[in-house]
């Protein structure tokens, strides 16, 4: 039955229809930090078995494995928080792909600098995490010609 047929009265609701705003860039940054934790966990776990400086009879391998477990656990909790903040956009892969790649690269760089005792430079790869912010990613994609110039909400 169509709503314009005689005898059918269309019900009017005065309820405010609120359109959900897209999530902020915070979940993307949290996903990048989770990937940093996971990459560092894998790196420290592998280093505890393969690095000759850590394989000695001291507490080095045990501490590296404990640190790897703590990093993996923290990364998992941060990822769950990011998923909760994504709400309805959990199915959008753009929230995962670029931040995870950046996070893994930063995690591997930090671990390699940490294990080589680079001192002051250990924290420098964290500057790359700024590229996990969605507005900056869109601007870079626009400059490279790989993204539409305007995002139209549906």
C-alpha positions, 0 to 999 in steps of 0.5 A: 500500500502506498502512503498516498492512497485514500484512507491511509494516513501517514504518521508524523513523528517529531523525533529529532534524527541525529546523524552520527558524527564520524569518529575523531582521529583518536582511534587511528592514533590508538591503533598505530600505538597498538601496532607499535606495541605489537611490533616491539613485542615481536622484535624483543621476543625474537631478540631474546632468542637471537641477539648474542648480547641478550642470550647470555646467562644473565637476566637479559632474555627473561627481561626481554620476554617479560617486556615483550609480553607486557607490550603485547598485552598493552597493545591489545588493550589499546586496540580494544579501546580504539575499536570501542571508539570507532563505533559504527566505522569498525568495518572501514579498513582505512582506520586500520591499514595505514595506522598499522603499517605506520605503527609497525614501522615505528615499532621496528625502528624504536626496537632497533634503536633501543637494542643498538643503544642509540640513546637520545634517538630512541624516541625519534621514530615516534614522530612518524605517528603524526601520519596516522592522523586521518586529516593529515593522511587525507591531505597527503593523499590529496597532494598525491592525487589519490583521494577525492577532494571532498568527503561527503557524509552519507 
